[in-house]
């Protein structure tokens, strides 16, 4: 069964109606294989000639997050991106000055998560998070 159908079946199982718009949003996000903002999802829907306003896109994305089928990531500057669990556990370093996003290696993430689990007895899997700071270029410019 394709990835999007698994999500749709899970939502149906949990008692949610699967409207044409909700199905279209889930399909776009599930098949993207990348992070997408709500605006990018809406743009892709428009390109596919699917009608769904931005509020519907946001509600559908938040429904996925609320049900553990997707996660959201603060990209800074008020931008939020969404990714499905298929994208896998990962983390990003976001420069708050230039907006550069650096993906953290899975090995480094595992060490960080293991440390936090040991120290705070907190299970954070699956994980998807961002850390905000300054990249090396912006730190150098700041002097």
Secondary structure, 3 states (H helix, E strand, C coil): CCHHHHHHHHHHHCCCCCCHHHHHHHHHHHHHCCCEEHHHHHHHHHHCCCCCCHHHHHHHHHHHHHCCCEEEEEEECCEEEEEEHHHCCEEEEEECCCCCEEECCHHHHHHHHHHHHHHHCCCCCCCEEEEEECCHHHHHHHC
